[in-house]
């Protein structure tokens, strides 16, 4: 059975959402900070030009389909929705479907049990490899989506979606963006202020830290601040995510102003250094945030001070976070003019880190140093 040409598939997916060509271009521009025009979308659909790898990922994100569907085309009788054999191995898909249906038929974990499971994820995030976390989260998402009759489960699911997005590799950046957006929508359904702030803040931090989709990072950060509430990890993440995007734009004054605001939030929400969780705010983690910000601003003195403070309290069994600090130093060196030294320093840090501890944000930082 032949596959549908990419242009026809894009047109079909676009029309199924009721979007014009201009609307599709606008959705891509808003999400990825591009300047795509309607005429280019028209060229894709008429087969005059084929989308390159970057725009294929953009299309997969905004049209909410697996990237493999666009890369390989779709058999004419294959549905647009659901699990595709090109994206998930059939045996794996069957196992996940079985888990989901079993949860629907027999009932899944209670909400309190889900909260306990999320607490474990928060701890494991600090030391477990992204691939291992991702496999576990995917199975839990299949179960959780069968329990959404309980409004509290939207809070659980939104946080699982956010965790899943943070585990995606650099090559899946556009897919991560789509998951972050969906997680924010799910959080809104929970009507829980804390969840709505945390999900948006965590997304803004990841996007800003990795330099991925600064526009969306700013939007989510602003939404988190507008939702408000007491000082929290979510609010700090939103503030620092916005500070990173300001630094990337070269707006030093705004970045420093946001960093000061972040320190104020941290002072009110800090947690003891021995608390190791993605939901906790130990001092070494705050200094890690400031280390990257100072490196991006080219402030070698502040970056070195923040790195020294972070290393002083950073537990030795968290090598991934040590690697982050080393890459920050590599970025400082490159910005000071020592490109060869900075690149060598960063590459040595990545080589010293076990491969199962690598993550997408480290790779994005490496790209920034090389650039």
Short mmCIF file of the C-alpha atoms (twelve columns), coordinates in Angstrom:
data_MODEL
# 
_entry.id   MODEL 
# 
loop_
_atom_site.group_PDB 
_atom_site.id 
_atom_site.type_symbol 
_atom_site.label_atom_id 
_atom_site.label_alt_id 
_atom_site.label_comp_id 
_atom_site.label_asym_id 
_atom_site.label_seq_id 
_atom_site.Cartn_x 
_atom_site.Cartn_y 
_atom_site.Cartn_z 
_atom_site.pdbx_PDB_model_num 
ATOM 1   C CA . UNK A 1   0.000   0.000  0.000  1 
ATOM 2   C CA . UNK A 2   1.493   3.363  -0.994 1 
ATOM 3   C CA . UNK A 3   1.832   6.325  1.315  1 
ATOM 4   C CA . UNK A 4   0.116   9.681  1.061  1 
ATOM 5   C CA . UNK A 5   2.405   12.494 -0.257 1 
ATOM 6   C CA . UNK A 6   3.589   14.840 2.494  1 
ATOM 7   C CA . UNK A 7   1.790   17.837 0.990  1 
ATOM 8   C CA . UNK A 8   -1.545  16.043 0.842  1 
ATOM 9   C CA . UNK A 9   -1.068  14.803 4.400  1 
ATOM 10  C CA . UNK A 10  -0.314  18.316 5.706  1 
ATOM 11  C CA . UNK A 11  -3.399  19.666 3.925  1 
ATOM 12  C CA . UNK A 12  -5.584  16.883 5.328  1 
ATOM 13  C CA . UNK A 13  -4.319  17.377 8.889  1 
ATOM 14  C CA . UNK A 14  -4.704  21.148 8.638  1 
ATOM 15  C CA . UNK A 15  -8.242  20.903 7.259  1 
ATOM 16  C CA . UNK A 16  -9.239  18.405 9.956  1 
ATOM 17  C CA . UNK A 17  -8.535  21.119 12.539 1 
ATOM 18  C CA . UNK A 18  -10.468 23.732 10.590 1 
ATOM 19  C CA . UNK A 19  -7.345  25.847 10.050 1 
ATOM 20  C CA . UNK A 20  -6.459  27.978 7.070  1 
ATOM 21  C CA . UNK A 21  -2.939  27.916 5.658  1 
ATOM 22  C CA . UNK A 22  -2.334  31.252 7.358  1 
ATOM 23  C CA . UNK A 23  -3.506  29.850 10.683 1 
ATOM 24  C CA . UNK A 24  -1.091  26.910 10.394 1 
ATOM 25  C CA . UNK A 25  1.773   29.297 9.683  1 
ATOM 26  C CA . UNK A 26  0.768   31.446 12.665 1 
ATOM 27  C CA . UNK A 27  0.631   28.419 14.991 1 
ATOM 28  C CA . UNK A 28  4.173   27.449 13.985 1 
ATOM 29  C CA . UNK A 29  5.422   31.017 14.363 1 
ATOM 30  C CA . UNK A 30  3.853   31.426 17.802 1 
ATOM 31  C CA . UNK A 31  5.263   28.143 19.090 1 
ATOM 32  C CA . UNK A 32  8.748   28.268 17.612 1 
ATOM 33  C CA . UNK A 33  9.454   31.981 17.116 1 
ATOM 34  C CA . UNK A 34  9.773   31.562 13.331 1 
ATOM 35  C CA . UNK A 35  8.567   33.865 10.541 1 
ATOM 36  C CA . UNK A 36  6.840   31.343 8.281  1 
ATOM 37  C CA . UNK A 37  4.418   32.833 5.712  1 
ATOM 38  C CA . UNK A 38  1.222   31.350 4.281  1 
ATOM 39  C CA . UNK A 39  2.766   31.021 0.816  1 
ATOM 40  C CA . UNK A 40  5.343   28.569 2.148  1 
ATOM 41  C CA . UNK A 41  2.597   26.360 3.596  1 
ATOM 42  C CA . UNK A 42  0.890   26.510 0.210  1 
ATOM 43  C CA . UNK A 43  4.130   25.360 -1.416 1 
ATOM 44  C CA . UNK A 44  4.282   22.356 0.891  1 
ATOM 45  C CA . UNK A 45  0.700   21.358 0.183  1 
ATOM 46  C CA . UNK A 46  1.082   21.709 -3.593 1 
ATOM 47  C CA . UNK A 47  4.255   19.604 -3.530 1 
ATOM 48  C CA . UNK A 48  6.421   22.478 -4.772 1 
ATOM 49  C CA . UNK A 49  8.776   22.139 -1.814 1 
ATOM 50  C CA . UNK A 50  9.147   19.530 0.927  1 
ATOM 51  C CA . UNK A 51  9.408   20.627 4.573  1 
ATOM 52  C CA . UNK A 52  12.919  20.154 5.951  1 
ATOM 53  C CA . UNK A 53  13.664  18.290 9.209  1 
ATOM 54  C CA . UNK A 54  13.081  21.378 11.376 1 
ATOM 55  C CA . UNK A 55  9.691   22.207 9.877  1 
ATOM 56  C CA . UNK A 56  8.651   18.552 9.914  1 
ATOM 57  C CA . UNK A 57  9.143   18.632 13.684 1 
ATOM 58  C CA . UNK A 58  7.234   21.916 13.880 1 
ATOM 59  C CA . UNK A 59  4.345   20.440 11.911 1 
ATOM 60  C CA . UNK A 60  4.297   17.309 14.071 1 
ATOM 61  C CA . UNK A 61  4.026   19.457 17.192 1 
ATOM 62  C CA . UNK A 62  1.282   21.876 16.149 1 
ATOM 63  C CA . UNK A 63  -0.727  19.227 14.275 1 
ATOM 64  C CA . UNK A 64  -0.251  16.785 17.183 1 
ATOM 65  C CA . UNK A 65  0.820   13.719 15.215 1 
ATOM 66  C CA . UNK A 66  3.893   11.473 15.631 1 
ATOM 67  C CA . UNK A 67  6.892   12.790 13.708 1 
ATOM 68  C CA . UNK A 68  7.265   9.388  12.035 1 
ATOM 69  C CA . UNK A 69  3.855   9.831  10.367 1 
ATOM 70  C CA . UNK A 70  5.089   12.950 8.572  1 
ATOM 71  C CA . UNK A 71  8.547   11.569 7.823  1 
ATOM 72  C CA . UNK A 72  7.264   8.388  6.240  1 
ATOM 73  C CA . UNK A 73  3.842   9.413  4.988  1 
ATOM 74  C CA . UNK A 74  0.656   7.526  5.871  1 
ATOM 75  C CA . UNK A 75  -1.032  4.646  4.149  1 
ATOM 76  C CA . UNK A 76  -4.337  5.886  2.625  1 
ATOM 77  C CA . UNK A 77  -6.443  3.653  4.868  1 
ATOM 78  C CA . UNK A 78  -4.451  4.299  8.059  1 
ATOM 79  C CA . UNK A 79  -6.256  6.495  10.626 1 
ATOM 80  C CA . UNK A 80  -4.774  9.842  11.550 1 
ATOM 81  C CA . UNK A 81  -5.215  9.320  15.256 1 
ATOM 82  C CA . UNK A 82  -4.198  6.617  17.683 1 
ATOM 83  C CA . UNK A 83  -0.990  4.637  17.918 1 
ATOM 84  C CA . UNK A 84  0.866   4.233  14.640 1 
ATOM 85  C CA . UNK A 85  3.060   1.212  13.995 1 
ATOM 86  C CA . UNK A 86  5.624   3.606  12.505 1 
ATOM 87  C CA . UNK A 87  5.916   5.395  15.828 1 
ATOM 88  C CA . UNK A 88  5.545   2.583  18.382 1 
ATOM 89  C CA . UNK A 89  6.575   -1.057 17.992 1 
ATOM 90  C CA . UNK A 90  3.384   -3.160 17.712 1 
ATOM 91  C CA . UNK A 91  4.220   -5.342 20.712 1 
ATOM 92  C CA . UNK A 92  4.953   -2.289 22.850 1 
ATOM 93  C CA . UNK A 93  1.746   -0.592 21.697 1 
ATOM 94  C CA . UNK A 94  -0.240  -3.719 22.507 1 
ATOM 95  C CA . UNK A 95  1.234   -3.912 26.004 1 
ATOM 96  C CA . UNK A 96  0.418   -0.264 26.665 1 
ATOM 97  C CA . UNK A 97  -3.132  -0.669 25.383 1 
ATOM 98  C CA . UNK A 98  -3.596  -3.672 27.647 1 
ATOM 99  C CA . UNK A 99  -2.400  -1.657 30.651 1 
ATOM 100 C CA . UNK A 100 -4.782  1.172  29.801 1 
ATOM 101 C CA . UNK A 101 -7.836  -1.016 29.284 1 
ATOM 102 C CA . UNK A 102 -7.067  -2.993 32.440 1 
ATOM 103 C CA . UNK A 103 -7.036  0.257  34.405 1 
ATOM 104 C CA . UNK A 104 -10.390 1.234  32.921 1 
ATOM 105 C CA . UNK A 105 -11.983 -2.145 33.640 1 
ATOM 106 C CA . UNK A 106 -10.598 -2.730 37.120 1 
ATOM 107 C CA . UNK A 107 -9.880  0.770  38.322 1 
ATOM 108 C CA . UNK A 108 -6.435  2.309  38.671 1 
ATOM 109 C CA . UNK A 109 -4.559  3.599  41.706 1 
ATOM 110 C CA . UNK A 110 -6.300  5.987  44.097 1 
ATOM 111 C CA . UNK A 111 -5.435  9.678  43.832 1 
ATOM 112 C CA . UNK A 112 -3.367  9.504  47.038 1 
ATOM 113 C CA . UNK A 113 -1.388  6.631  45.532 1 
ATOM 114 C CA . UNK A 114 -0.749  8.721  42.435 1 
ATOM 115 C CA . UNK A 115 0.536   11.565 44.620 1 
ATOM 116 C CA . UNK A 116 2.939   9.137  46.285 1 
ATOM 117 C CA . UNK A 117 4.079   7.957  42.866 1 
ATOM 118 C CA . UNK A 118 4.674   11.543 41.722 1 
ATOM 119 C CA . UNK A 119 6.755   12.160 44.847 1 
ATOM 120 C CA . UNK A 120 8.930   9.187  43.883 1 
ATOM 121 C CA . UNK A 121 9.279   10.557 40.369 1 
ATOM 122 C CA . UNK A 122 10.394  13.883 41.835 1 
ATOM 123 C CA . UNK A 123 13.179  12.131 43.729 1 
ATOM 124 C CA . UNK A 124 14.147  9.816  40.879 1 
ATOM 125 C CA . UNK A 125 14.393  12.750 38.466 1 
ATOM 126 C CA . UNK A 126 17.512  13.876 40.280 1 
ATOM 127 C CA . UNK A 127 19.517  10.716 39.622 1 
ATOM 128 C CA . UNK A 128 17.742  8.288  37.285 1 
ATOM 129 C CA . UNK A 129 18.434  8.441  33.548 1 
ATOM 130 C CA . UNK A 130 15.888  10.152 31.320 1 
ATOM 131 C CA . UNK A 131 15.232  7.024  29.217 1 
ATOM 132 C CA . UNK A 132 14.354  4.954  32.280 1 
ATOM 133 C CA . UNK A 133 12.023  7.637  33.598 1 
ATOM 134 C CA . UNK A 134 10.375  8.030  30.220 1 
ATOM 135 C CA . UNK A 135 9.438   4.347  29.963 1 
ATOM 136 C CA . UNK A 136 7.802   4.424  33.380 1 
ATOM 137 C CA . UNK A 137 5.935   7.655  32.742 1 
ATOM 138 C CA . UNK A 138 4.507   6.435  29.427 1 
ATOM 139 C CA . UNK A 139 2.910   3.436  31.129 1 
ATOM 140 C CA . UNK A 140 1.527   5.621  33.914 1 
ATOM 141 C CA . UNK A 141 0.046   8.030  31.374 1 
ATOM 142 C CA . UNK A 142 -1.834  5.155  29.744 1 
ATOM 143 C CA . UNK A 143 -3.337  4.307  33.133 1 
ATOM 144 C CA . UNK A 144 -4.001  7.890  34.241 1 
ATOM 145 C CA . UNK A 145 -5.935  8.787  31.081 1 
ATOM 146 C CA . UNK A 146 -8.470  6.102  32.016 1 
ATOM 147 C CA . UNK A 147 -9.189  7.787  35.368 1 
ATOM 148 C CA . UNK A 148 -9.966  11.325 34.262 1 
ATOM 149 C CA . UNK A 149 -13.547 11.063 35.512 1 
ATOM 150 C CA . UNK A 150 -12.081 12.280 38.816 1 
ATOM 151 C CA . UNK A 151 -11.180 15.995 38.433 1 
ATOM 152 C CA . UNK A 152 -8.176  15.560 40.735 1 
ATOM 153 C CA . UNK A 153 -6.650  13.235 38.182 1 
ATOM 154 C CA . UNK A 154 -6.200  16.146 35.790 1 
ATOM 155 C CA . UNK A 155 -3.633  17.503 38.260 1 
ATOM 156 C CA . UNK A 156 -1.847  14.146 38.351 1 
ATOM 157 C CA . UNK A 157 -1.916  13.795 34.567 1 
ATOM 158 C CA . UNK A 158 -0.674  17.349 33.956 1 
ATOM 159 C CA . UNK A 159 2.366   16.709 36.126 1 
ATOM 160 C CA . UNK A 160 3.036   13.369 34.439 1 
ATOM 161 C CA . UNK A 161 2.850   15.074 31.038 1 
ATOM 162 C CA . UNK A 162 5.331   17.709 32.209 1 
ATOM 163 C CA . UNK A 163 7.725   15.055 33.466 1 
ATOM 164 C CA . UNK A 164 7.434   13.191 30.177 1 
ATOM 165 C CA . UNK A 165 8.275   16.349 28.225 1 
ATOM 166 C CA . UNK A 166 11.399  16.959 30.316 1 
ATOM 167 C CA . UNK A 167 12.697  13.447 29.545 1 
ATOM 168 C CA . UNK A 168 12.559  13.854 25.759 1 
ATOM 169 C CA . UNK A 169 15.936  14.127 23.995 1 
ATOM 170 C CA . UNK A 170 17.112  17.183 22.107 1 
ATOM 171 C CA . UNK A 171 15.986  15.692 18.782 1 
ATOM 172 C CA . UNK A 172 12.417  15.572 20.108 1 
ATOM 173 C CA . UNK A 173 12.333  19.247 21.094 1 
ATOM 174 C CA . UNK A 174 9.225   20.119 19.053 1 
ATOM 175 C CA . UNK A 175 7.397   17.141 20.552 1 
ATOM 176 C CA . UNK A 176 8.358   18.331 24.048 1 
ATOM 177 C CA . UNK A 177 6.872   21.735 23.264 1 
ATOM 178 C CA . UNK A 178 3.587   20.092 22.289 1 
ATOM 179 C CA . UNK A 179 3.513   18.112 25.534 1 
ATOM 180 C CA . UNK A 180 4.222   21.210 27.621 1 
ATOM 181 C CA . UNK A 181 1.316   23.021 25.981 1 
ATOM 182 C CA . UNK A 182 -1.006  20.065 26.526 1 
ATOM 183 C CA . UNK A 183 0.145   19.768 30.152 1 
ATOM 184 C CA . UNK A 184 -0.837  23.399 30.751 1 
ATOM 185 C CA . UNK A 185 -4.306  22.721 29.335 1 
ATOM 186 C CA . UNK A 186 -4.651  19.624 31.535 1 
ATOM 187 C CA . UNK A 187 -3.542  21.606 34.583 1 
ATOM 188 C CA . UNK A 188 -6.293  24.155 33.913 1 
ATOM 189 C CA . UNK A 189 -8.869  21.367 34.016 1 
ATOM 190 C CA . UNK A 190 -7.687  20.467 37.497 1 
ATOM 191 C CA . UNK A 191 -8.657  23.977 38.683 1 
ATOM 192 C CA . UNK A 192 -5.789  23.619 41.174 1 
ATOM 193 C CA . UNK A 193 -3.767  26.826 41.353 1 
ATOM 194 C CA . UNK A 194 -0.598  25.143 42.573 1 
ATOM 195 C CA . UNK A 195 -0.633  22.626 39.721 1 
ATOM 196 C CA . UNK A 196 -1.344  25.307 37.130 1 
ATOM 197 C CA . UNK A 197 1.616   27.372 38.336 1 
ATOM 198 C CA . UNK A 198 4.015   24.440 38.711 1 
ATOM 199 C CA . UNK A 199 3.316   22.933 35.286 1 
ATOM 200 C CA . UNK A 200 3.786   26.254 33.498 1 
ATOM 201 C CA . UNK A 201 6.804   27.211 35.570 1 
ATOM 202 C CA . UNK A 202 8.555   23.882 35.039 1 
ATOM 203 C CA . UNK A 203 7.937   24.110 31.309 1 
ATOM 204 C CA . UNK A 204 9.220   27.706 31.165 1 
ATOM 205 C CA . UNK A 205 12.360  26.693 33.053 1 
ATOM 206 C CA . UNK A 206 13.122  23.774 30.728 1 
ATOM 207 C CA . UNK A 207 12.442  25.785 27.563 1 
ATOM 208 C CA . UNK A 208 14.404  28.804 28.785 1 
ATOM 209 C CA . UNK A 209 17.287  26.758 30.183 1 
ATOM 210 C CA . UNK A 210 17.683  24.841 26.944 1 
ATOM 211 C CA . UNK A 211 17.124  27.908 24.777 1 
ATOM 212 C CA . UNK A 212 14.212  26.137 23.075 1 
ATOM 213 C CA . UNK A 213 11.146  28.158 22.010 1 
ATOM 214 C CA . UNK A 214 11.862  31.318 24.072 1 
ATOM 215 C CA . UNK A 215 8.527   32.780 22.991 1 
ATOM 216 C CA . UNK A 216 6.527   29.932 24.511 1 
ATOM 217 C CA . UNK A 217 8.743   30.020 27.619 1 
ATOM 218 C CA . UNK A 218 7.828   33.683 28.121 1 
ATOM 219 C CA . UNK A 219 4.112   33.024 27.557 1 
ATOM 220 C CA . UNK A 220 3.989   30.160 30.065 1 
ATOM 221 C CA . UNK A 221 6.063   32.089 32.603 1 
ATOM 222 C CA . UNK A 222 3.762   35.106 32.353 1 
ATOM 223 C CA . UNK A 223 0.729   32.866 32.771 1 
ATOM 224 C CA . UNK A 224 2.220   31.275 35.890 1 
ATOM 225 C CA . UNK A 225 2.874   34.672 37.435 1 
ATOM 226 C CA . UNK A 226 -0.634  35.876 36.532 1 
ATOM 227 C CA . UNK A 227 -2.209  32.809 38.160 1 
ATOM 228 C CA . UNK A 228 -0.244  33.789 41.252 1 
ATOM 229 C CA . UNK A 229 -0.309  32.241 44.667 1 
ATOM 230 C CA . UNK A 230 2.306   31.953 47.367 1 
ATOM 231 C CA . UNK A 231 6.032   31.673 46.581 1 
ATOM 232 C CA . UNK A 232 6.711   28.177 45.269 1 
ATOM 233 C CA . UNK A 233 8.991   26.076 43.082 1 
ATOM 234 C CA . UNK A 234 6.659   26.695 40.145 1 
ATOM 235 C CA . UNK A 235 6.829   30.450 40.568 1 
ATOM 236 C CA . UNK A 236 10.624  30.382 40.863 1 
ATOM 237 C CA . UNK A 237 10.923  28.185 37.785 1 
ATOM 238 C CA . UNK A 238 8.732   30.590 35.820 1 
ATOM 239 C CA . UNK A 239 10.789  33.592 36.919 1 
ATOM 240 C CA . UNK A 240 14.140  31.996 36.087 1 
ATOM 241 C CA . UNK A 241 12.833  30.615 32.794 1 
ATOM 242 C CA . UNK A 242 11.889  34.152 31.776 1 
ATOM 243 C CA . UNK A 243 15.280  35.423 32.976 1 
ATOM 244 C CA . UNK A 244 17.011  32.920 30.681 1 
ATOM 245 C CA . UNK A 245 15.041  34.065 27.648 1 
ATOM 246 C CA . UNK A 246 15.854  37.700 28.472 1 
ATOM 247 C CA . UNK A 247 19.558  36.786 28.571 1 
ATOM 248 C CA . UNK A 248 19.264  34.998 25.237 1 
ATOM 249 C CA . UNK A 249 17.741  38.156 23.740 1 
ATOM 250 C CA . UNK A 250 20.628  40.202 25.114 1 
ATOM 251 C CA . UNK A 251 18.376  42.125 27.536 1 
ATOM 252 C CA . UNK A 252 20.786  42.218 30.461 1 
ATOM 253 C CA . UNK A 253 18.723  44.632 32.568 1 
ATOM 254 C CA . UNK A 254 15.597  42.480 32.366 1 
ATOM 255 C CA . UNK A 255 17.563  39.311 33.087 1 
ATOM 256 C CA . UNK A 256 19.135  40.790 36.221 1 
ATOM 257 C CA . UNK A 257 15.815  42.217 37.380 1 
ATOM 258 C CA . UNK A 258 14.177  38.804 37.010 1 
ATOM 259 C CA . UNK A 259 17.095  37.145 38.823 1 
ATOM 260 C CA . UNK A 260 16.550  39.484 41.773 1 
ATOM 261 C CA . UNK A 261 12.865  38.603 41.742 1 
ATOM 262 C CA . UNK A 262 13.810  34.936 41.640 1 
ATOM 263 C CA . UNK A 263 16.008  35.337 44.719 1 
ATOM 264 C CA . UNK A 264 13.073  36.861 46.572 1 
ATOM 265 C CA . UNK A 265 10.846  33.910 45.661 1 
ATOM 266 C CA . UNK A 266 13.609  31.478 46.613 1 
ATOM 267 C CA . UNK A 267 14.142  33.116 50.018 1 
ATOM 268 C CA . UNK A 268 10.458  32.538 50.793 1 
ATOM 269 C CA . UNK A 269 10.209  29.001 49.375 1 
ATOM 270 C CA . UNK A 270 13.663  27.446 49.908 1 
ATOM 271 C CA . UNK A 271 13.948  23.898 51.225 1 
ATOM 272 C CA . UNK A 272 16.791  22.174 53.121 1 
ATOM 273 C CA . UNK A 273 19.724  21.036 50.975 1 
ATOM 274 C CA . UNK A 274 19.145  17.398 51.883 1 
ATOM 275 C CA . UNK A 275 15.747  17.445 50.164 1 
ATOM 276 C CA . UNK A 276 16.491  15.919 46.761 1 
ATOM 277 C CA . UNK A 277 13.466  16.251 44.500 1 
ATOM 278 C CA . UNK A 278 12.448  18.076 41.365 1 
ATOM 279 C CA . UNK A 279 9.836   19.743 43.564 1 
ATOM 280 C CA . UNK A 280 12.384  20.963 46.149 1 
ATOM 281 C CA . UNK A 281 14.422  24.169 46.180 1 
ATOM 282 C CA . UNK A 282 17.776  23.568 47.902 1 
ATOM 283 C CA . UNK A 283 20.326  26.375 47.772 1 
ATOM 284 C CA . UNK A 284 22.660  24.469 45.444 1 
ATOM 285 C CA . UNK A 285 19.942  24.272 42.808 1 
ATOM 286 C CA . UNK A 286 19.224  27.990 42.984 1 
ATOM 287 C CA . UNK A 287 22.934  28.667 42.570 1 
ATOM 288 C CA . UNK A 288 22.880  26.367 39.551 1 
ATOM 289 C CA . UNK A 289 20.148  28.515 38.009 1 
ATOM 290 C CA . UNK A 290 22.179  31.667 38.665 1 
ATOM 291 C CA . UNK A 291 25.324  30.021 37.286 1 
ATOM 292 C CA . UNK A 292 23.824  29.550 33.832 1 
ATOM 293 C CA . UNK A 293 22.207  32.981 33.812 1 
ATOM 294 C CA . UNK A 294 25.512  34.665 34.686 1 
ATOM 295 C CA . UNK A 295 27.315  32.587 32.061 1 
ATOM 296 C CA . UNK A 296 24.848  33.696 29.384 1 
ATOM 297 C CA . UNK A 297 25.310  37.303 30.437 1 
ATOM 298 C CA . UNK A 298 29.083  36.911 30.179 1 
ATOM 299 C CA . UNK A 299 29.537  37.737 33.868 1 
ATOM 300 C CA . UNK A 300 32.486  35.497 34.700 1 
ATOM 301 C CA . UNK A 301 32.795  36.661 38.309 1 
ATOM 302 C CA . UNK A 302 29.149  36.005 39.233 1 
ATOM 303 C CA . UNK A 303 29.104  32.716 37.356 1 
ATOM 304 C CA . UNK A 304 32.220  31.444 39.169 1 
ATOM 305 C CA . UNK A 305 30.795  32.474 42.537 1 
ATOM 306 C CA . UNK A 306 27.472  30.742 41.845 1 
ATOM 307 C CA . UNK A 307 29.249  27.588 40.650 1 
ATOM 308 C CA . UNK A 308 31.437  27.497 43.759 1 
ATOM 309 C CA . UNK A 309 28.406  27.891 46.032 1 
ATOM 310 C CA . UNK A 310 26.520  25.174 44.162 1 
ATOM 311 C CA . UNK A 311 29.435  22.720 44.325 1 
ATOM 312 C CA . UNK A 312 29.817  23.317 48.049 1 
ATOM 313 C CA . UNK A 313 26.421  21.733 48.775 1 
ATOM 314 C CA . UNK A 314 25.752  19.615 45.692 1 
ATOM 315 C CA . UNK A 315 25.573  15.912 46.689 1 
ATOM 316 C CA . UNK A 316 28.318  13.848 45.105 1 
ATOM 317 C CA . UNK A 317 25.906  11.195 43.811 1 
ATOM 318 C CA . UNK A 318 24.253  13.610 41.367 1 
ATOM 319 C CA . UNK A 319 26.802  13.705 38.513 1 
ATOM 320 C CA . UNK A 320 24.343  15.121 35.980 1 
ATOM 321 C CA . UNK A 321 24.050  18.361 37.929 1 
ATOM 322 C CA . UNK A 322 27.840  18.554 38.273 1 
ATOM 323 C CA . UNK A 323 28.032  18.231 34.481 1 
ATOM 324 C CA . UNK A 324 25.601  21.145 34.139 1 
ATOM 325 C CA . UNK A 325 27.919  23.343 36.206 1 
ATOM 326 C CA . UNK A 326 30.913  22.306 34.098 1 
ATOM 327 C CA . UNK A 327 29.045  23.209 30.913 1 
ATOM 328 C CA . UNK A 328 28.183  26.576 32.428 1 
ATOM 329 C CA . UNK A 329 31.909  27.101 32.923 1 
ATOM 330 C CA . UNK A 330 32.516  26.064 29.324 1 
ATOM 331 C CA . UNK A 331 30.002  28.693 28.231 1 
ATOM 332 C CA . UNK A 332 31.766  31.321 30.372 1 
ATOM 333 C CA . UNK A 333 35.064  30.509 28.693 1 
ATOM 334 C CA . UNK A 334 33.641  30.725 25.187 1 
ATOM 335 C CA . UNK A 335 31.967  34.058 25.920 1 
ATOM 336 C CA . UNK A 336 35.223  35.425 27.303 1 
ATOM 337 C CA . UNK A 337 36.924  34.617 23.991 1 
ATOM 338 C CA . UNK A 338 38.494  31.233 24.763 1 
ATOM 339 C CA . UNK A 339 36.377  29.200 22.378 1 
ATOM 340 C CA . UNK A 340 38.744  26.261 22.108 1 
ATOM 341 C CA . UNK A 341 39.168  26.051 25.874 1 
ATOM 342 C CA . UNK A 342 35.458  26.392 26.552 1 
ATOM 343 C CA . UNK A 343 34.528  23.723 24.039 1 
ATOM 344 C CA . UNK A 344 37.196  21.337 25.352 1 
ATOM 345 C CA . UNK A 345 36.045  21.902 28.948 1 
ATOM 346 C CA . UNK A 346 32.413  21.177 28.071 1 
ATOM 347 C CA . UNK A 347 33.200  18.134 25.934 1 
ATOM 348 C CA . UNK A 348 35.354  16.641 28.703 1 
ATOM 349 C CA . UNK A 349 32.486  17.095 31.187 1 
ATOM 350 C CA . UNK A 350 30.036  15.297 28.888 1 
ATOM 351 C CA . UNK A 351 32.495  12.487 28.197 1 
ATOM 352 C CA . UNK A 352 32.981  11.965 31.938 1 
ATOM 353 C CA . UNK A 353 29.228  11.649 32.486 1 
ATOM 354 C CA . UNK A 354 27.828  8.122  32.002 1 
ATOM 355 C CA . UNK A 355 25.772  7.994  28.818 1 
ATOM 356 C CA . UNK A 356 22.629  6.915  30.667 1 
ATOM 357 C CA . UNK A 357 22.766  10.187 32.646 1 
ATOM 358 C CA . UNK A 358 22.737  12.449 29.584 1 
ATOM 359 C CA . UNK A 359 19.651  14.575 28.969 1 
ATOM 360 C CA . UNK A 360 18.240  16.920 26.369 1 
ATOM 361 C CA . UNK A 361 19.115  20.138 28.208 1 
ATOM 362 C CA . UNK A 362 22.783  19.140 28.444 1 
ATOM 363 C CA . UNK A 363 22.840  18.586 24.692 1 
ATOM 364 C CA . UNK A 364 21.158  21.949 24.112 1 
ATOM 365 C CA . UNK A 365 23.771  23.667 26.284 1 
ATOM 366 C CA . UNK A 366 26.469  21.898 24.272 1 
ATOM 367 C CA . UNK A 367 24.929  23.256 21.081 1 
ATOM 368 C CA . UNK A 368 24.931  26.753 22.595 1 
ATOM 369 C CA . UNK A 369 28.621  26.470 23.449 1 
ATOM 370 C CA . UNK A 370 29.486  25.246 19.959 1 
ATOM 371 C CA . UNK A 371 27.517  28.115 18.429 1 
# 
